[in-house]
Amino acid sequence: MAALIVLTFAGAIPAAEAAPVDLEGIWTASRAEREGERADELVGHRLAFSGDRFRIDSPDGKALYAGTFEINPSSEPASIDFEHSRGVLDGRVVWKGIYQLNRETLTIFDNAADLEKGRPTAFEAKARSGSVLLTFRRAMP
């Protein structure tokens, strides 16, 4: 399973203050890659943002991951971290990633496949990168 990333880091802008209107709502995964390979089992997953909280559900509505997120839209590329507090990973994991928002499309690239790899620096899903690349379409504002 792939997921997203969250972590509190110095200099981060809390999501609730940074861009809640831009990310707020429900997003559906339309494309997914894990370590350079298609990850079709992730297509259809739904990512919801509300304030500084996130939740990821399977296509059938099963809650998989939940917690808080922080973004830093000023970093290059913009960063996003997901800190898990409920669900499958229950407080044991922080995914570190980067994101790109283009109107109704949100791309997130994180280290969910291998937490030891650290935050990705470019949107390139290569073999053994430890990264998951997800493209989401806005489902509901």
MARVOTOR-262810 format. One record per atom (N, C-alpha, C): residue in three letters; atom name; z, y, x. Coordinates in nm, 4 decimals. Layout:
N
@aa ALA&at CA&zz Z&yy Y&xx X
...
REM end
This chain:
141
@aa MET&at N&zz 0.0000&yy -0.1186&xx 0.0843
@aa MET&at CA&zz 0.0000&yy 0.0000&xx 0.0000
@aa MET&at C&zz 0.0000&yy 0.1232&xx 0.0875
@aa ALA&at N&zz -0.0650&yy 0.2227&xx 0.0420
@aa ALA&at CA&zz -0.0638&yy 0.3475&xx 0.1169
@aa ALA&at C&zz 0.0137&yy 0.4493&xx 0.0380
@aa ALA&at N&zz 0.0550&yy 0.5476&xx 0.1059
@aa ALA&at CA&zz 0.1275&yy 0.6524&xx 0.0388
@aa ALA&at C&zz 0.1027&yy 0.7812&xx 0.1110
@aa LEU&at N&zz 0.1873&yy 0.8726&xx 0.0879
@aa LEU&at CA&zz 0.1730&yy 1.0004&xx 0.1521
@aa LEU&at C&zz 0.2908&yy 1.0228&xx 0.2448
@aa ILE&at N&zz 0.3051&yy 1.1443&xx 0.2963
@aa ILE&at CA&zz 0.4058&yy 1.1676&xx 0.3963
@aa ILE&at C&zz 0.4938&yy 1.2851&xx 0.3612
@aa VAL&at N&zz 0.6233&yy 1.2791&xx 0.3989
@aa VAL&at CA&zz 0.7120&yy 1.3912&xx 0.3747
@aa VAL&at C&zz 0.8205&yy 1.3960&xx 0.4798
@aa LEU&at N&zz 0.8532&yy 1.5148&xx 0.5267
@aa LEU&at CA&zz 0.9582&yy 1.5320&xx 0.6245
@aa LEU&at C&zz 0.9959&yy 1.6781&xx 0.6288
@aa THR&at N&zz 1.1204&yy 1.7037&xx 0.6571
@aa THR&at CA&zz 1.1643&yy 1.8406&xx 0.6741
@aa THR&at C&zz 1.1472&yy 1.8745&xx 0.8216
@aa PHE&at N&zz 1.0854&yy 1.9876&xx 0.8500
@aa PHE&at CA&zz 1.0650&yy 2.0235&xx 0.9888
@aa PHE&at C&zz 1.0838&yy 2.1738&xx 1.0053
@aa ALA&at N&zz 1.1225&yy 2.2120&xx 1.1227
@aa ALA&at CA&zz 1.1476&yy 2.3530&xx 1.1505
@aa ALA&at C&zz 1.0221&yy 2.4347&xx 1.1288
@aa GLY&at N&zz 1.0374&yy 2.5464&xx 1.0617
@aa GLY&at CA&zz 0.9249&yy 2.6342&xx 1.0386
@aa GLY&at C&zz 0.8438&yy 2.6005&xx 0.9157
@aa ALA&at N&zz 0.8798&yy 2.4938&xx 0.8466
@aa ALA&at CA&zz 0.8051&yy 2.4557&xx 0.7262
@aa ALA&at C&zz 0.8353&yy 2.5519&xx 0.6131
@aa ILE&at N&zz 0.7386&yy 2.5664&xx 0.5271
@aa ILE&at CA&zz 0.7565&yy 2.6482&xx 0.4083
@aa ILE&at C&zz 0.7842&yy 2.5534&xx 0.2935
@aa PRO&at N&zz 0.9001&yy 2.5626&xx 0.2259
@aa PRO&at CA&zz 0.9272&yy 2.4727&xx 0.1146
@aa PRO&at C&zz 0.8153&yy 2.4802&xx 0.0115
@aa ALA&at N&zz 0.7772&yy 2.3652&xx -0.0411
@aa ALA&at CA&zz 0.6662&yy 2.3588&xx -0.1361
@aa ALA&at C&zz 0.6893&yy 2.4499&xx -0.2553
@aa ALA&at N&zz 0.8127&yy 2.4598&xx -0.3000
@aa ALA&at CA&zz 0.8417&yy 2.5417&xx -0.4169
@aa ALA&at C&zz 0.8109&yy 2.6885&xx -0.3911
@aa GLU&at N&zz 0.8163&yy 2.7303&xx -0.2647
@aa GLU&at CA&zz 0.7882&yy 2.8692&xx -0.2299
@aa GLU&at C&zz 0.6452&yy 2.8895&xx -0.1820
@aa ALA&at N&zz 0.5834&yy 2.7859&xx -0.1278
@aa ALA&at CA&zz 0.4557&yy 2.8013&xx -0.0606
@aa ALA&at C&zz 0.3362&yy 2.8064&xx -0.1538
@aa ALA&at N&zz 0.3142&yy 2.7043&xx -0.2309
@aa ALA&at CA&zz 0.1932&yy 2.7003&xx -0.3121
@aa ALA&at C&zz 0.2089&yy 2.6093&xx -0.4324
@aa PRO&at N&zz 0.3152&yy 2.6265&xx -0.5111
@aa PRO&at CA&zz 0.3356&yy 2.5338&xx -0.6221
@aa PRO&at C&zz 0.2221&yy 2.5378&xx -0.7229
@aa VAL&at N&zz 0.1635&yy 2.6519&xx -0.7441
@aa VAL&at CA&zz 0.0555&yy 2.6628&xx -0.8420
@aa VAL&at C&zz -0.0670&yy 2.5851&xx -0.7944
@aa ASP&at N&zz -0.0935&yy 2.5861&xx -0.6658
@aa ASP&at CA&zz -0.2097&yy 2.5167&xx -0.6120
@aa ASP&at C&zz -0.1972&yy 2.3649&xx -0.6204
@aa LEU&at N&zz -0.0798&yy 2.3113&xx -0.5877
@aa LEU&at CA&zz -0.0611&yy 2.1668&xx -0.5856
@aa LEU&at C&zz -0.0013&yy 2.1120&xx -0.7149
@aa GLU&at N&zz 0.0675&yy 2.1944&xx -0.7880
@aa GLU&at CA&zz 0.1381&yy 2.1532&xx -0.9091
@aa GLU&at C&zz 0.0468&yy 2.0747&xx -1.0030
@aa GLY&at N&zz 0.0985&yy 1.9632&xx -1.0543
@aa GLY&at CA&zz 0.0233&yy 1.8840&xx -1.1505
@aa GLY&at C&zz 0.0020&yy 1.7424&xx -1.1040
@aa ILE&at N&zz -0.0926&yy 1.6762&xx -1.1669
@aa ILE&at CA&zz -0.1202&yy 1.5355&xx -1.1396
@aa ILE&at C&zz -0.2593&yy 1.5218&xx -1.0772
@aa TRP&at N&zz -0.2652&yy 1.4408&xx -0.9734
@aa TRP&at CA&zz -0.3880&yy 1.4164&xx -0.8983
@aa TRP&at C&zz -0.4160&yy 1.2658&xx -0.8978
@aa THR&at N&zz -0.5408&yy 1.2270&xx -0.9087
@aa THR&at CA&zz -0.5787&yy 1.0858&xx -0.9087
@aa THR&at C&zz -0.6626&yy 1.0552&xx -0.7851
@aa ALA&at N&zz -0.6249&yy 0.9489&xx -0.7124
@aa ALA&at CA&zz -0.6982&yy 0.9098&xx -0.5917
@aa ALA&at C&zz -0.8374&yy 0.8607&xx -0.6295
@aa SER&at N&zz -0.9395&yy 0.9239&xx -0.5706
@aa SER&at CA&zz -1.0780&yy 0.8863&xx -0.5983
@aa SER&at C&zz -1.1437&yy 0.8149&xx -0.4800
@aa ARG&at N&zz -1.0816&yy 0.8260&xx -0.3621
@aa ARG&at CA&zz -1.1344&yy 0.7626&xx -0.2404
@aa ARG&at C&zz -1.0178&yy 0.7370&xx -0.1465
@aa ALA&at N&zz -1.0216&yy 0.6244&xx -0.0746
@aa ALA&at CA&zz -0.9116&yy 0.5928&xx 0.0166
@aa ALA&at C&zz -0.9611&yy 0.5120&xx 0.1355
@aa GLU&at N&zz -0.9040&yy 0.5419&xx 0.2523
@aa GLU&at CA&zz -0.9304&yy 0.4669&xx 0.3751
@aa GLU&at C&zz -0.7983&yy 0.4452&xx 0.4460
@aa ARG&at N&zz -0.7821&yy 0.3268&xx 0.5032
@aa ARG&at CA&zz -0.6641&yy 0.2964&xx 0.5833
@aa ARG&at C&zz -0.7135&yy 0.2477&xx 0.7180
@aa GLU&at N&zz -0.6789&yy 0.3202&xx 0.8225
@aa GLU&at CA&zz -0.7168&yy 0.2854&xx 0.9593
@aa GLU&at C&zz -0.8662&yy 0.2571&xx 0.9730
@aa GLY&at N&zz -0.9471&yy 0.3423&xx 0.9115
@aa GLY&at CA&zz -1.0917&yy 0.3337&xx 0.9263
@aa GLY&at C&zz -1.1612&yy 0.2382&xx 0.8319
@aa GLU&at N&zz -1.0873&yy 0.1683&xx 0.7477
@aa GLU&at CA&zz -1.1457&yy 0.0740&xx 0.6525
@aa GLU&at C&zz -1.1224&yy 0.1234&xx 0.5100
@aa ARG&at N&zz -1.2171&yy 0.0937&xx 0.4210
@aa ARG&at CA&zz -1.1985&yy 0.1288&xx 0.2797
@aa ARG&at C&zz -1.0707&yy 0.0646&xx 0.2283
@aa ALA&at N&zz -0.9993&yy 0.1372&xx 0.1449
@aa ALA&at CA&zz -0.8755&yy 0.0875&xx 0.0843
@aa ALA&at C&zz -0.8867&yy 0.1076&xx -0.0668
@aa ASP&at N&zz -0.9785&yy 0.0346&xx -0.1274
@aa ASP&at CA&zz -1.0074&yy 0.0514&xx -0.2699
@aa ASP&at C&zz -0.8864&yy 0.0242&xx -0.3589
@aa GLU&at N&zz -0.7897&yy -0.0534&xx -0.3094
@aa GLU&at CA&zz -0.6698&yy -0.0819&xx -0.3883
@aa GLU&at C&zz -0.5851&yy 0.0434&xx -0.4131
@aa LEU&at N&zz -0.6111&yy 0.1499&xx -0.3404
@aa LEU&at CA&zz -0.5377&yy 0.2754&xx -0.3583
@aa LEU&at C&zz -0.6071&yy 0.3705&xx -0.4553
@aa VAL&at N&zz -0.7341&yy 0.3467&xx -0.4816
@aa VAL&at CA&zz -0.8087&yy 0.4318&xx -0.5751
@aa VAL&at C&zz -0.7465&yy 0.4152&xx -0.7136
@aa GLY&at N&zz -0.7240&yy 0.5261&xx -0.7790
@aa GLY&at CA&zz -0.6614&yy 0.5253&xx -0.9110
@aa GLY&at C&zz -0.5130&yy 0.5566&xx -0.9080
@aa HIS&at N&zz -0.4504&yy 0.5496&xx -0.7896
@aa HIS&at CA&zz -0.3098&yy 0.5894&xx -0.7802
@aa HIS&at C&zz -0.2984&yy 0.7358&xx -0.8199
@aa ARG&at N&zz -0.1865&yy 0.7712&xx -0.8809
@aa ARG&at CA&zz -0.1661&yy 0.9083&xx -0.9269
@aa ARG&at C&zz -0.0521&yy 0.9719&xx -0.8486
@aa LEU&at N&zz -0.0773&yy 1.0920&xx -0.7997
@aa LEU&at CA&zz 0.0192&yy 1.1706&xx -0.7245
@aa LEU&at C&zz 0.0550&yy 1.2919&xx -0.8090
@aa ALA&at N&zz 0.1840&yy 1.3091&xx -0.8359
@aa ALA&at CA&zz 0.2291&yy 1.4228&xx -0.9160
@aa ALA&at C&zz 0.3172&yy 1.5128&xx -0.8301
@aa PHE&at N&zz 0.2924&yy 1.6432&xx -0.8374
@aa PHE&at CA&zz 0.3747&yy 1.7437&xx -0.7716
@aa PHE&at C&zz 0.4407&yy 1.8290&xx -0.8792
@aa SER&at N&zz 0.5701&yy 1.8514&xx -0.8644
@aa SER&at CA&zz 0.6436&yy 1.9398&xx -0.9543
@aa SER&at C&zz 0.7513&yy 2.0090&xx -0.8719
@aa GLY&at N&zz 0.7367&yy 2.1410&xx -0.8533
@aa GLY&at CA&zz 0.8300&yy 2.2125&xx -0.7660
@aa GLY&at C&zz 0.8201&yy 2.1576&xx -0.6256
@aa ASP&at N&zz 0.9322&yy 2.1087&xx -0.5712
@aa ASP&at CA&zz 0.9314&yy 2.0493&xx -0.4370
@aa ASP&at C&zz 0.9396&yy 1.8970&xx -0.4424
@aa ARG&at N&zz 0.9099&yy 1.8384&xx -0.5577
@aa ARG&at CA&zz 0.9181&yy 1.6938&xx -0.5781
@aa ARG&at C&zz 0.7784&yy 1.6324&xx -0.5869
@aa PHE&at N&zz 0.7692&yy 1.5061&xx -0.5448
@aa PHE&at CA&zz 0.6452&yy 1.4312&xx -0.5607
@aa PHE&at C&zz 0.6776&yy 1.2942&xx -0.6182
@aa ARG&at N&zz 0.5769&yy 1.2336&xx -0.6772
@aa ARG&at CA&zz 0.5883&yy 1.0971&xx -0.7283
@aa ARG&at C&zz 0.4501&yy 1.0346&xx -0.7197
@aa ILE&at N&zz 0.4452&yy 0.9078&xx -0.6795
@aa ILE&at CA&zz 0.3198&yy 0.8336&xx -0.6742
@aa ILE&at C&zz 0.3351&yy 0.7111&xx -0.7637
@aa ASP&at N&zz 0.2414&yy 0.6968&xx -0.8576
@aa ASP&at CA&zz 0.2391&yy 0.5841&xx -0.9504
@aa ASP&at C&zz 0.1123&yy 0.5038&xx -0.9292
@aa SER&at N&zz 0.1213&yy 0.3742&xx -0.9558
@aa SER&at CA&zz 0.0033&yy 0.2875&xx -0.9510
@aa SER&at C&zz -0.0870&yy 0.3196&xx -1.0697
@aa PRO&at N&zz -0.2110&yy 0.2711&xx -1.0684
@aa PRO&at CA&zz -0.3005&yy 0.2978&xx -1.1812
@aa PRO&at C&zz -0.2462&yy 0.2507&xx -1.3164
@aa ASP&at N&zz -0.1606&yy 0.1468&xx -1.3146
@aa ASP&at CA&zz -0.1034&yy 0.0974&xx -1.4397
@aa ASP&at C&zz 0.0266&yy 0.1685&xx -1.4775
@aa GLY&at N&zz 0.0628&yy 0.2742&xx -1.4027
@aa GLY&at CA&zz 0.1781&yy 0.3558&xx -1.4371
@aa GLY&at C&zz 0.3096&yy 0.3154&xx -1.3723
@aa LYS&at N&zz 0.3089&yy 0.2146&xx -1.2858
@aa LYS&at CA&zz 0.4311&yy 0.1717&xx -1.2184
@aa LYS&at C&zz 0.4692&yy 0.2738&xx -1.1102
@aa ALA&at N&zz 0.5954&yy 0.3198&xx -1.1134
@aa ALA&at CA&zz 0.6443&yy 0.4145&xx -1.0123
@aa ALA&at C&zz 0.6542&yy 0.3430&xx -0.8773
@aa LEU&at N&zz 0.5905&yy 0.4007&xx -0.7751
@aa LEU&at CA&zz 0.5900&yy 0.3418&xx -0.6417
@aa LEU&at C&zz 0.6736&yy 0.4199&xx -0.5420
@aa TYR&at N&zz 0.6540&yy 0.5493&xx -0.5367
@aa TYR&at CA&zz 0.7204&yy 0.6346&xx -0.4393
@aa TYR&at C&zz 0.7629&yy 0.7635&xx -0.5073
@aa ALA&at N&zz 0.8737&yy 0.8213&xx -0.4592
@aa ALA&at CA&zz 0.9176&yy 0.9510&xx -0.5113
@aa ALA&at C&zz 1.0102&yy 1.0155&xx -0.4097
@aa GLY&at N&zz 1.0172&yy 1.1464&xx -0.4145
@aa GLY&at CA&zz 1.1037&yy 1.2197&xx -0.3239
@aa GLY&at C&zz 1.0667&yy 1.3664&xx -0.3224
@aa THR&at N&zz 1.0876&yy 1.4287&xx -0.2082
@aa THR&at CA&zz 1.0550&yy 1.5698&xx -0.1923
@aa THR&at C&zz 0.9422&yy 1.5843&xx -0.0910
@aa PHE&at N&zz 0.8758&yy 1.6995&xx -0.0983
@aa PHE&at CA&zz 0.7699&yy 1.7270&xx -0.0011
@aa PHE&at C&zz 0.7838&yy 1.8704&xx 0.0465
@aa GLU&at N&zz 0.7310&yy 1.8947&xx 0.1646
@aa GLU&at CA&zz 0.7228&yy 2.0298&xx 0.2200
@aa GLU&at C&zz 0.5841&yy 2.0472&xx 0.2782
@aa ILE&at N&zz 0.5338&yy 2.1689&xx 0.2663
@aa ILE&at CA&zz 0.4036&yy 2.2002&xx 0.3236
@aa ILE&at C&zz 0.4167&yy 2.3184&xx 0.4186
@aa ASN&at N&zz 0.3229&yy 2.3266&xx 0.5087
@aa ASN&at CA&zz 0.3098&yy 2.4429&xx 0.5946
@aa ASN&at C&zz 0.1620&yy 2.4793&xx 0.5958
@aa PRO&at N&zz 0.1205&yy 2.5644&xx 0.4995
@aa PRO&at CA&zz -0.0211&yy 2.6002&xx 0.4906
@aa PRO&at C&zz -0.0685&yy 2.6862&xx 0.6070
@aa SER&at N&zz 0.0238&yy 2.7393&xx 0.6868
@aa SER&at CA&zz -0.0133&yy 2.8240&xx 0.8005
@aa SER&at C&zz -0.0486&yy 2.7440&xx 0.9245
@aa SER&at N&zz -0.0065&yy 2.6190&xx 0.9308
@aa SER&at CA&zz -0.0396&yy 2.5389&xx 1.0488
@aa SER&at C&zz -0.1877&yy 2.5034&xx 1.0442
@aa GLU&at N&zz -0.2416&yy 2.4637&xx 1.1580
@aa GLU&at CA&zz -0.3841&yy 2.4307&xx 1.1670
@aa GLU&at C&zz -0.3994&yy 2.2902&xx 1.2214
@aa PRO&at N&zz -0.4358&yy 2.1912&xx 1.1403
@aa PRO&at CA&zz -0.4580&yy 2.2018&xx 0.9963
@aa PRO&at C&zz -0.3255&yy 2.2119&xx 0.9198
@aa ALA&at N&zz -0.3339&yy 2.2492&xx 0.7936
@aa ALA&at CA&zz -0.2155&yy 2.2620&xx 0.7089
@aa ALA&at C&zz -0.1420&yy 2.1281&xx 0.7043
@aa SER&at N&zz -0.0088&yy 2.1323&xx 0.7107
@aa SER&at CA&zz 0.0678&yy 2.0079&xx 0.7144
@aa SER&at C&zz 0.1434&yy 1.9844&xx 0.5840
@aa ILE&at N&zz 0.1675&yy 1.8569&xx 0.5580
@aa ILE&at CA&zz 0.2452&yy 1.8145&xx 0.4424
@aa ILE&at C&zz 0.3300&yy 1.6953&xx 0.4845
@aa ASP&at N&zz 0.4551&yy 1.6949&xx 0.4419
@aa ASP&at CA&zz 0.5459&yy 1.5856&xx 0.4725
@aa ASP&at C&zz 0.6102&yy 1.5379&xx 0.3436
@aa PHE&at N&zz 0.6219&yy 1.4065&xx 0.3293
@aa PHE&at CA&zz 0.6821&yy 1.3452&xx 0.2118
@aa PHE&at C&zz 0.8076&yy 1.2691&xx 0.2540
@aa GLU&at N&zz 0.9211&yy 1.3078&xx 0.1993
@aa GLU&at CA&zz 1.0468&yy 1.2388&xx 0.2275
@aa GLU&at C&zz 1.0835&yy 1.1552&xx 0.1063
@aa HIS&at N&zz 1.0892&yy 1.0262&xx 0.1265
@aa HIS&at CA&zz 1.1122&yy 0.9324&xx 0.0163
@aa HIS&at C&zz 1.2609&yy 0.9235&xx -0.0180
@aa SER&at N&zz 1.2914&yy 0.9366&xx -0.1472
@aa SER&at CA&zz 1.4296&yy 0.9226&xx -0.1917
@aa SER&at C&zz 1.4432&yy 0.8193&xx -0.3030
@aa ARG&at N&zz 1.3310&yy 0.7763&xx -0.3600
@aa ARG&at CA&zz 1.3336&yy 0.6739&xx -0.4650
@aa ARG&at C&zz 1.2070&yy 0.5903&xx -0.4531
@aa GLY&at N&zz 1.2131&yy 0.4733&xx -0.5139
@aa GLY&at CA&zz 1.0947&yy 0.3893&xx -0.5156
@aa GLY&at C&zz 1.0953&yy 0.2848&xx -0.4071
@aa VAL&at N&zz 0.9782&yy 0.2352&xx -0.3747
@aa VAL&at CA&zz 0.9610&yy 0.1252&xx -0.2812
@aa VAL&at C&zz 1.0263&yy 0.1533&xx -0.1459
@aa LEU&at N&zz 1.0162&yy 0.2746&xx -0.0957
@aa LEU&at CA&zz 1.0665&yy 0.3072&xx 0.0380
@aa LEU&at C&zz 1.2070&yy 0.3675&xx 0.0374
@aa ASP&at N&zz 1.2558&yy 0.4125&xx -0.0747
@aa ASP&at CA&zz 1.3924&yy 0.4561&xx -0.1002
@aa ASP&at C&zz 1.4670&yy 0.5184&xx 0.0184
@aa GLY&at N&zz 1.4235&yy 0.6350&xx 0.0601
@aa GLY&at CA&zz 1.4962&yy 0.7119&xx 0.1597
@aa GLY&at C&zz 1.4846&yy 0.6647&xx 0.3026
@aa ARG&at N&zz 1.4031&yy 0.5658&xx 0.3279
@aa ARG&at CA&zz 1.3927&yy 0.5134&xx 0.4636
@aa ARG&at C&zz 1.2735&yy 0.5677&xx 0.5400
@aa VAL&at N&zz 1.1899&yy 0.6434&xx 0.4726
@aa VAL&at CA&zz 1.0627&yy 0.6802&xx 0.5345
@aa VAL&at C&zz 1.0279&yy 0.8257&xx 0.5093
@aa VAL&at N&zz 0.9668&yy 0.8842&xx 0.6100
@aa VAL&at CA&zz 0.9053&yy 1.0164&xx 0.5959
@aa VAL&at C&zz 0.7630&yy 1.0024&xx 0.6470
@aa TRP&at N&zz 0.6687&yy 1.0338&xx 0.5597
@aa TRP&at CA&zz 0.5284&yy 1.0347&xx 0.6019
@aa TRP&at C&zz 0.4948&yy 1.1743&xx 0.6499
@aa LYS&at N&zz 0.4273&yy 1.1838&xx 0.7624
@aa LYS&at CA&zz 0.3833&yy 1.3111&xx 0.8184
@aa LYS&at C&zz 0.2323&yy 1.3185&xx 0.8053
@aa GLY&at N&zz 0.1843&yy 1.4296&xx 0.7512
@aa GLY&at CA&zz 0.0413&yy 1.4382&xx 0.7319
@aa GLY&at C&zz -0.0150&yy 1.5778&xx 0.7383
@aa ILE&at N&zz -0.1432&yy 1.5827&xx 0.7118
@aa ILE&at CA&zz -0.2159&yy 1.7083&xx 0.7011
@aa ILE&at C&zz -0.2878&yy 1.7057&xx 0.5668
@aa TYR&at N&zz -0.3219&yy 1.8236&xx 0.5166
@aa TYR&at CA&zz -0.3898&yy 1.8273&xx 0.3884
@aa TYR&at C&zz -0.4919&yy 1.9394&xx 0.3852
@aa GLN&at N&zz -0.5843&yy 1.9243&xx 0.2912
@aa GLN&at CA&zz -0.6860&yy 2.0265&xx 0.2675
@aa GLN&at C&zz -0.7060&yy 2.0345&xx 0.1166
@aa LEU&at N&zz -0.6939&yy 2.1545&xx 0.0630
@aa LEU&at CA&zz -0.7105&yy 2.1767&xx -0.0800
@aa LEU&at C&zz -0.8359&yy 2.2589&xx -0.1016
@aa ASN&at N&zz -0.9251&yy 2.2058&xx -0.1841
@aa ASN&at CA&zz -1.0502&yy 2.2733&xx -0.2146
@aa ASN&at C&zz -1.0684&yy 2.2707&xx -0.3658
@aa ARG&at N&zz -1.0113&yy 2.3684&xx -0.4330
@aa ARG&at CA&zz -1.0157&yy 2.3802&xx -0.5784
@aa ARG&at C&zz -0.9584&yy 2.2576&xx -0.6474
@aa GLU&at N&zz -1.0432&yy 2.1690&xx -0.6955
@aa GLU&at CA&zz -0.9989&yy 2.0527&xx -0.7721
@aa GLU&at C&zz -0.9918&yy 1.9253&xx -0.6889
@aa THR&at N&zz -1.0082&yy 1.9381&xx -0.5569
@aa THR&at CA&zz -1.0026&yy 1.8236&xx -0.4666
@aa THR&at C&zz -0.8926&yy 1.8457&xx -0.3630
@aa LEU&at N&zz -0.8099&yy 1.7441&xx -0.3453
@aa LEU&at CA&zz -0.7010&yy 1.7475&xx -0.2478
@aa LEU&at C&zz -0.7203&yy 1.6285&xx -0.1547
@aa THR&at N&zz -0.7281&yy 1.6555&xx -0.0250
@aa THR&at CA&zz -0.7393&yy 1.5494&xx 0.0745
@aa THR&at C&zz -0.6103&yy 1.5462&xx 0.1539
@aa ILE&at N&zz -0.5514&yy 1.4282&xx 0.1645
@aa ILE&at CA&zz -0.4275&yy 1.4099&xx 0.2411
@aa ILE&at C&zz -0.4527&yy 1.2987&xx 0.3417
@aa PHE&at N&zz -0.4143&yy 1.3258&xx 0.4644
@aa PHE&at CA&zz -0.4296&yy 1.2301&xx 0.5738
@aa PHE&at C&zz -0.2939&yy 1.2171&xx 0.6386
@aa ASP&at N&zz -0.2330&yy 1.0977&xx 0.6312
@aa ASP&at CA&zz -0.0965&yy 1.0827&xx 0.6814
@aa ASP&at C&zz -0.0784&yy 0.9553&xx 0.7621
@aa ASN&at N&zz 0.0410&yy 0.9380&xx 0.8148
@aa ASN&at CA&zz 0.0711&yy 0.8238&xx 0.9003
@aa ASN&at C&zz 0.1406&yy 0.7104&xx 0.8250
@aa ALA&at N&zz 0.1134&yy 0.6947&xx 0.6968
@aa ALA&at CA&zz 0.1790&yy 0.5925&xx 0.6152
@aa ALA&at C&zz 0.1535&yy 0.4507&xx 0.6657
@aa ALA&at N&zz 0.0412&yy 0.4259&xx 0.7286
@aa ALA&at CA&zz 0.0096&yy 0.2914&xx 0.7775
@aa ALA&at C&zz 0.0896&yy 0.2549&xx 0.9022
@aa ASP&at N&zz 0.1336&yy 0.3528&xx 0.9793
@aa ASP&at CA&zz 0.2107&yy 0.3275&xx 1.1015
@aa ASP&at C&zz 0.2904&yy 0.4526&xx 1.1357
@aa LEU&at N&zz 0.4172&yy 0.4525&xx 1.0972
@aa LEU&at CA&zz 0.5027&yy 0.5702&xx 1.1159
@aa LEU&at C&zz 0.5248&yy 0.6074&xx 1.2620
@aa GLU&at N&zz 0.5036&yy 0.5141&xx 1.3506
@aa GLU&at CA&zz 0.5198&yy 0.5407&xx 1.4939
@aa GLU&at C&zz 0.4078&yy 0.6291&xx 1.5488
@aa LYS&at N&zz 0.2970&yy 0.6409&xx 1.4778
@aa LYS&at CA&zz 0.1811&yy 0.7161&xx 1.5266
@aa LYS&at C&zz 0.1984&yy 0.8669&xx 1.5171
@aa GLY&at N&zz 0.2884&yy 0.9169&xx 1.4350
@aa GLY&at CA&zz 0.3073&yy 1.0609&xx 1.4220
@aa GLY&at C&zz 0.2043&yy 1.1242&xx 1.3306
@aa ARG&at N&zz 0.2091&yy 1.2565&xx 1.3223
@aa ARG&at CA&zz 0.1208&yy 1.3312&xx 1.2332
@aa ARG&at C&zz -0.0230&yy 1.3310&xx 1.2852
@aa PRO&at N&zz -0.1199&yy 1.3015&xx 1.1990
@aa PRO&at CA&zz -0.2607&yy 1.3137&xx 1.2392
@aa PRO&at C&zz -0.2933&yy 1.4597&xx 1.2712
@aa THR&at N&zz -0.3939&yy 1.4802&xx 1.3533
@aa THR&at CA&zz -0.4327&yy 1.6162&xx 1.3904
@aa THR&at C&zz -0.5712&yy 1.6540&xx 1.3387
@aa ALA&at N&zz -0.6460&yy 1.5544&xx 1.2902
@aa ALA&at CA&zz -0.7805&yy 1.5785&xx 1.2360
@aa ALA&at C&zz -0.8068&yy 1.4764&xx 1.1257
@aa PHE&at N&zz -0.8993&yy 1.5070&xx 1.0369
@aa PHE&at CA&zz -0.9323&yy 1.4206&xx 0.9248
@aa PHE&at C&zz -1.0309&yy 1.3116&xx 0.9673
@aa GLU&at N&zz -0.9840&yy 1.2196&xx 1.0544
@aa GLU&at CA&zz -1.0656&yy 1.1104&xx 1.1046
@aa GLU&at C&zz -0.9869&yy 0.9807&xx 1.0922
@aa ALA&at N&zz -1.0266&yy 0.8952&xx 1.0001
@aa ALA&at CA&zz -0.9596&yy 0.7669&xx 0.9793
@aa ALA&at C&zz -1.0236&yy 0.6625&xx 1.0694
@aa LYS&at N&zz -0.9652&yy 0.6419&xx 1.1850
@aa LYS&at CA&zz -1.0204&yy 0.5469&xx 1.2814
@aa LYS&at C&zz -0.9356&yy 0.4198&xx 1.2834
@aa ALA&at N&zz -0.9937&yy 0.3115&xx 1.3298
@aa ALA&at CA&zz -0.9212&yy 0.1862&xx 1.3457
@aa ALA&at C&zz -0.8007&yy 0.2079&xx 1.4369
@aa ARG&at N&zz -0.6913&yy 0.1446&xx 1.4055
@aa ARG&at CA&zz -0.5655&yy 0.1512&xx 1.4813
@aa ARG&at C&zz -0.5072&yy 0.2919&xx 1.4911
@aa SER&at N&zz -0.5475&yy 0.3801&xx 1.4001
@aa SER&at CA&zz -0.4947&yy 0.5169&xx 1.4020
@aa SER&at C&zz -0.3589&yy 0.5264&xx 1.3351
@aa GLY&at N&zz -0.3233&yy 0.4260&xx 1.2528
@aa GLY&at CA&zz -0.1979&yy 0.4302&xx 1.1786
@aa GLY&at C&zz -0.2039&yy 0.5255&xx 1.0611
@aa SER&at N&zz -0.3235&yy 0.5665&xx 1.0226
@aa SER&at CA&zz -0.3394&yy 0.6715&xx 0.9222
@aa SER&at C&zz -0.4041&yy 0.6237&xx 0.7934
@aa VAL&at N&zz -0.3715&yy 0.6961&xx 0.6873
@aa VAL&at CA&zz -0.4289&yy 0.6736&xx 0.5553
@aa VAL&at C&zz -0.4920&yy 0.8047&xx 0.5105
@aa LEU&at N&zz -0.6177&yy 0.7992&xx 0.4696
@aa LEU&at CA&zz -0.6923&yy 0.9161&xx 0.4230
@aa LEU&at C&zz -0.7179&yy 0.8986&xx 0.2741
@aa LEU&at N&zz -0.6661&yy 0.9908&xx 0.1943
@aa LEU&at CA&zz -0.6811&yy 0.9846&xx 0.0490
@aa LEU&at C&zz -0.7447&yy 1.1118&xx -0.0021
@aa THR&at N&zz -0.8418&yy 1.0959&xx -0.0896
@aa THR&at CA&zz -0.9025&yy 1.2092&xx -0.1584
@aa THR&at C&zz -0.8615&yy 1.1998&xx -0.3051
@aa PHE&at N&zz -0.8067&yy 1.3081&xx -0.3566
@aa PHE&at CA&zz -0.7601&yy 1.3136&xx -0.4951
@aa PHE&at C&zz -0.8414&yy 1.4152&xx -0.5735
@aa ARG&at N&zz -0.8557&yy 1.3885&xx -0.7013
@aa ARG&at CA&zz -0.9148&yy 1.4836&xx -0.7958
@aa ARG&at C&zz -0.8040&yy 1.5257&xx -0.8905
@aa ARG&at N&zz -0.8031&yy 1.6545&xx -0.9243
@aa ARG&at CA&zz -0.7006&yy 1.7024&xx -1.0161
@aa ARG&at C&zz -0.7204&yy 1.6364&xx -1.1524
@aa ALA&at N&zz -0.6130&yy 1.5742&xx -1.2016
@aa ALA&at CA&zz -0.6167&yy 1.5106&xx -1.3329
@aa ALA&at C&zz -0.5607&yy 1.6043&xx -1.4384
@aa MET&at N&zz -0.4490&yy 1.6708&xx -1.4040
@aa MET&at CA&zz -0.3856&yy 1.7631&xx -1.4978
@aa MET&at C&zz -0.3166&yy 1.8742&xx -1.4189
@aa PRO&at N&zz -0.3287&yy 1.9978&xx -1.4645
@aa PRO&at CA&zz -0.2589&yy 2.1068&xx -1.3959
@aa PRO&at C&zz -0.1102&yy 2.1029&xx -1.4269
REM end
